[in-house]
Every structure is written in structure tokens, then in C-alpha cells.
Amino acid sequence: MKKKLIALLAVLTVALSLAACGGSSDVRELNVYNWGEYISDGSDDSLDTIRAFEEWYKAEYGQEVKVNYNTYPSNEDMYSKLSSGAVSYDVVIPSDYMIARMIEEDMLQPLNFDNIPNYKYINDSFHGLYYDPQDAYSVPYTYGVVGVIYDANVVDPADVGDWDLMWNEKYSGSILQYNNSRDAFGTAQYKLGLDVNSADKADWDKAAEELLNQRPVVKSYVMDEIYNMLESGEAAIGSYYAGDYFTMKDAEAENIDLQFYYPPRTNFFVDAMCIPTTAHDKELAEIFINYMLSEEAGIANAEYINYASPNSLVYENPGYIEDMGEEAMAVLYPDLGNFSELYNQFAFRDMSPEMLDYINTLWETVKIS
């Protein structure tokens, strides 16, 4: 009788433990870590991508899956948390230079592309890029090119076309510059024809001097503040990502006419889906990545976040092309030449800690001068 009572108590303990954990052990869990506002989430009649994946997986495999979705504000924040061991995620979506760093530090797992058949829809221009030359650890999610946004009601058309506009004294007090060292230095380096990944401190000194020359005409150093300042007309010129231009365009005041162009030399970036070495369910992570490359999810995400997609199921889809419109397609998918060649030449790469310290010291000097 005592043995039966002990057995009964054991069964009850297991049942209570399962209840405390949220239900049946048959529910498969996936932990996803992404940038904020970087997936279609069901708002404004968009597809709720996470919910759609859970429903698709249940219909396809006959098993429930629960996606635990969290966001981070920067590559560095994501890296810090993963490298500390404080968190564990199955899918992360870092930017190119951070992917290169994480591969070097053995923080990412090679992918099994048998579980990612939709990878075949990724444009060939996104194969063999510097951060993952063997295409072993990452699947491109979005990409973009940095340009200049300006108010056509303020800026003379004769002054647009290159980086000089952001140094033009005619618009003193109406120009915004990035409030981070790498992007700000990039504008000066592209303007001067310098290598944005140079290991020569003299190159960075030249760029710092150019930023000091710009200092008197700069209204403010900004990041997300650029949205409100350009939309309202508080400022008239700034550099930012092509996808974000359309967010600003949609919210511009009645007396504002925001326009966009790409300077001849500029920054290219790719964000890609990866699986950390600490992932608990690599197979499910690969299935999720494959779903993100599906036509349904790919189009929903591209339309929601307004960034370009490397997925042919998206950029060749007639409905997507019509929904985005002629201007958006021209800006998001510009014909700039050989993408992979330009990308490998102009994209930011990870720098040594010594160089980063030197750059940040220069940047602080620029801002306080």
C-alpha cells in the first residue's frame, strides 16, 4: 500500500510539474531573437508571421509549436547577451559584420540546408559575401543601401547627387549627422574616397578632419530622432537607410516633400538568419528559417518593414511589386551594378578592438569641438 501511495504521489508530481511548465511536453518550443520592428506582427492588417508559423507547423507536422519571440536594439546588445551565456536562442538575425565576428568566435552552427529548401530562391548575388564566404552559417533576410534624404521644398536640385550636400553651407542648421562613430565616419570616408575598413589611423584622421569641417553646419547628431525631424521639417537633410525613407515619407507634414538618392559610394548591409551554437532545437530553427523564406512570410515581412528582400519569391512577385509601387521598387532595388562586388568593397566590416577605441576617441573629439 505504501509503495502504491508513493507511485501515485510521483505521478501527481510529474503532472503538476508539466502544468507549471505550461502544458504538455509534446509542445515544441523555439526561441527567436530579432531586431525590434523587424517582422510582420499582425498590426495594420499585416500577417502575424509568428502565429502563422505556429499554425503552419501544426498543420504540416501535427504537433504544436510555441515561438518565444524577443527583440534587441543593436548587434552589440545581442552579441553581449549571447556571449555571456545569459540567454539562449535558436534563431538570431544579426548584421553582416557581426555574423563574421560570431563565426570567428564559434558562436554559430553550420546549417543543414536539407531543412531549408527555400534557400534556392536567394539571389546568386548574395552568395559568397565576405562575412560568410562559404554560405555555411547564414541565410540572408533583408538588405539595404544607405542614401541621402532631403526636403525638395528646401534643397536646390542642383545640389543633390553626392555626399557634398551634407557639407553644403547653404543649408547650415538644417543638416543631420549620425550619432554613432561608424556611420558618421562612413559619410566622410565615402565622400573622400577612403576605405571605410582601413587599418591605417591616418585615414581615420583625415575623415575626422572632414567631420570637423562639417561640424558648424550640423544641426544635430541623431539616430531615431531623424524620423520626426525630417518628417516635421525641423531639418531638411540627413543620411539613413532606404527602407526607413518610406516610413518618413508616409508621415511627412503637408508642407514637406522628402526625396531620396544614392551617392556614388555608400554603405551596403545584409542582415541574415543564423543559429547559435547554444540553440536547443537546431532542426526546428532550420524549419523556421525555411518558413521565413516562403512566399507568404517573405512578402509579408518585406512589405511590413520596407526593406529589400534577396528572395526571388518576393521581389519577382507581381502582387508585391504592385503593392510597393514604382518609386519604392526603384529605391529598394536600385540598379547600381554588381551587388556582390559593391557590397564586398563598401560594406562595413568588424574592426580590431584597438581600432574601434581609436575611432571612438576621434568621434568624441569631433562631437565636443
Solvent accessible surface area in square Angstrom, and as a share of the most:
residue,aa,sasa,rsa
1,M,194,0.87
2,K,154,0.65
3,K,169,0.72
4,K,151,0.64
5,L,95,0.47
6,I,100,0.51
7,A,57,0.44
8,L,98,0.49
9,L,97,0.48
10,A,53,0.41
11,V,97,0.56
12,L,88,0.44
13,T,83,0.48
14,V,91,0.52
15,A,52,0.40
16,L,126,0.63
17,S,57,0.36
18,L,69,0.34
19,A,69,0.53
20,A,91,0.70
21,C,110,0.66
22,G,73,0.71
23,G,33,0.32
24,S,63,0.41
25,S,90,0.58
26,D,100,0.52
27,V,48,0.28
28,R,55,0.20
29,E,93,0.41
30,L,0,0.00
31,N,32,0.16
32,V,1,0.01
33,Y,6,0.02
34,N,0,0.00
35,W,54,0.19
36,G,39,0.37
37,E,137,0.61
38,Y,16,0.06
39,I,9,0.05
40,S,0,0.00
41,D,68,0.35
42,G,32,0.31
43,S,48,0.31
44,D,139,0.72
45,D,150,0.78
46,S,32,0.21
47,L,53,0.26
48,D,54,0.28
49,T,0,0.00
50,I,25,0.13
51,R,137,0.50
52,A,14,0.11
53,F,0,0.00
54,E,30,0.13
55,E,107,0.48
56,W,81,0.29
57,Y,1,0.01
58,K,92,0.39
59,A,92,0.71
60,E,107,0.48
61,Y,108,0.41
62,G,60,0.58
63,Q,62,0.28
64,E,93,0.42
65,V,11,0.06
66,K,100,0.42
67,V,7,0.04
68,N,45,0.23
69,Y,64,0.24
70,N,69,0.35
71,T,70,0.41
72,Y,4,0.02
73,P,105,0.66
74,S,36,0.23
75,N,8,0.04
76,E,88,0.39
77,D,42,0.22
78,M,0,0.00
79,Y,32,0.12
80,S,63,0.40
81,K,86,0.36
82,L,12,0.06
83,S,60,0.39
84,S,80,0.52
85,G,58,0.56
86,A,82,0.64
87,V,45,0.26
88,S,34,0.22
89,Y,21,0.08
90,D,1,0.01
91,V,0,0.00
92,V,0,0.00
93,I,1,0.00
94,P,0,0.00
95,S,12,0.08
96,D,5,0.03
97,Y,46,0.18
98,M,1,0.00
99,I,0,0.00
100,A,27,0.21
101,R,69,0.25
102,M,0,0.00
103,I,37,0.19
104,E,147,0.66
105,E,80,0.36
106,D,114,0.59
107,M,26,0.12
108,L,6,0.03
109,Q,34,0.15
110,P,78,0.49
111,L,18,0.09
112,N,64,0.33
113,F,60,0.25
114,D,126,0.65
115,N,41,0.21
116,I,1,0.00
117,P,76,0.48
118,N,27,0.14
119,Y,35,0.13
120,K,148,0.63
121,Y,65,0.25
122,I,4,0.02
123,N,51,0.26
124,D,113,0.59
125,S,38,0.24
126,F,11,0.05
127,H,66,0.30
128,G,35,0.33
129,L,3,0.01
130,Y,39,0.15
131,Y,8,0.03
132,D,5,0.02
133,P,80,0.51
134,Q,147,0.65
135,D,35,0.18
136,A,30,0.23
137,Y,55,0.21
138,S,5,0.03
139,V,0,0.00
140,P,4,0.03
141,Y,17,0.06
142,T,4,0.02
143,Y,20,0.08
144,G,7,0.07
145,V,3,0.02
146,V,6,0.03
147,G,0,0.00
148,V,0,0.00
149,I,0,0.00
150,Y,26,0.10
151,D,4,0.02
152,A,39,0.30
153,N,98,0.50
154,V,79,0.45
155,V,4,0.02
156,D,63,0.32
157,P,106,0.67
158,A,89,0.69
159,D,32,0.17
160,V,45,0.26
161,G,35,0.34
162,D,54,0.28
163,W,7,0.02
164,D,74,0.39
165,L,0,0.00
166,M,0,0.00
167,W,31,0.11
168,N,34,0.18
169,E,137,0.62
170,K,131,0.55
171,Y,17,0.06
172,S,62,0.40
173,G,37,0.36
174,S,30,0.20
175,I,0,0.00
176,L,2,0.01
177,Q,2,0.01
178,Y,7,0.03
179,N,61,0.31
180,N,43,0.22
181,S,17,0.11
182,R,38,0.14
183,D,19,0.10
184,A,0,0.00
185,F,0,0.00
186,G,1,0.01
187,T,2,0.01
188,A,0,0.00
189,Q,1,0.00
190,Y,9,0.03
191,K,59,0.25
192,L,74,0.37
193,G,43,0.42
194,L,27,0.13
195,D,76,0.39
196,V,3,0.02
197,N,32,0.16
198,S,10,0.06
199,A,87,0.67
200,D,77,0.40
201,K,79,0.33
202,A,49,0.38
203,D,27,0.14
204,W,0,0.00
205,D,61,0.31
206,K,111,0.47
207,A,0,0.00
208,A,7,0.05
209,E,110,0.49
210,E,24,0.11
211,L,1,0.01
212,L,66,0.33
213,N,91,0.47
214,Q,1,0.00
215,R,71,0.26
216,P,105,0.66
217,V,9,0.05
218,V,14,0.08
219,K,84,0.35
220,S,34,0.22
221,Y,33,0.12
222,V,5,0.03
223,M,62,0.28
224,D,100,0.52
225,E,93,0.42
226,I,3,0.01
227,Y,47,0.18
228,N,108,0.56
229,M,22,0.10
230,L,0,0.00
231,E,22,0.10
232,S,65,0.42
233,G,35,0.34
234,E,101,0.45
235,A,3,0.02
236,A,4,0.03
237,I,0,0.00
238,G,0,0.00
239,S,4,0.03
240,Y,10,0.04
241,Y,46,0.17
242,A,4,0.03
243,G,2,0.02
244,D,18,0.10
245,Y,0,0.00
246,F,19,0.08
247,T,62,0.36
248,M,0,0.00
249,K,46,0.20
250,D,122,0.63
251,A,60,0.46
252,E,46,0.21
253,A,40,0.31
254,E,185,0.83
255,N,105,0.54
256,I,11,0.06
257,D,47,0.24
258,L,0,0.00
259,Q,54,0.24
260,F,26,0.11
261,Y,29,0.11
262,Y,40,0.15
263,P,4,0.03
264,P,110,0.69
265,R,67,0.24
266,T,4,0.02
267,N,10,0.05
268,F,7,0.03
269,F,25,0.11
270,V,0,0.00
271,D,7,0.04
272,A,0,0.00
273,M,0,0.00
274,C,0,0.00
275,I,0,0.00
276,P,3,0.02
277,T,66,0.39
278,T,71,0.41
279,A,18,0.14
280,H,143,0.64
281,D,27,0.14
282,K,59,0.25
283,E,88,0.39
284,L,0,0.00
285,A,0,0.00
286,E,2,0.01
287,I,17,0.09
288,F,0,0.00
289,I,0,0.00
290,N,21,0.11
291,Y,8,0.03
292,M,5,0.02
293,L,6,0.03
294,S,22,0.14
295,E,80,0.36
296,E,95,0.43
297,A,0,0.00
298,G,8,0.07
299,I,29,0.15
300,A,16,0.12
301,N,5,0.02
302,A,3,0.02
303,E,59,0.26
304,Y,55,0.21
305,I,16,0.08
306,N,25,0.13
307,Y,26,0.10
308,A,2,0.02
309,S,8,0.05
310,P,1,0.01
311,N,5,0.02
312,S,23,0.15
313,L,41,0.20
314,V,0,0.00
315,Y,46,0.17
316,E,112,0.50
317,N,29,0.15
318,P,104,0.66
319,G,35,0.34
320,Y,0,0.00
321,I,73,0.37
322,E,142,0.64
323,D,103,0.53
324,M,31,0.14
325,G,27,0.26
326,E,159,0.71
327,E,86,0.39
328,A,7,0.05
329,M,32,0.14
330,A,64,0.49
331,V,18,0.11
332,L,6,0.03
333,Y,46,0.17
334,P,34,0.21
335,D,141,0.73
336,L,72,0.36
337,G,53,0.51
338,N,89,0.46
339,F,32,0.13
340,S,28,0.18
341,E,112,0.50
342,L,36,0.18
343,Y,0,0.00
344,N,50,0.25
345,Q,99,0.44
346,F,15,0.06
347,A,0,0.00
348,F,21,0.09
349,R,83,0.30
350,D,56,0.29
351,M,19,0.08
352,S,56,0.36
353,P,105,0.66
354,E,115,0.52
355,M,13,0.06
356,L,60,0.30
357,D,93,0.48
358,Y,60,0.23
359,I,1,0.01
360,N,70,0.36
361,T,87,0.51
362,L,29,0.15
363,W,11,0.04
364,E,90,0.40
365,T,66,0.38
366,V,1,0.01
367,K,56,0.24
368,I,143,0.73
369,S,80,0.52
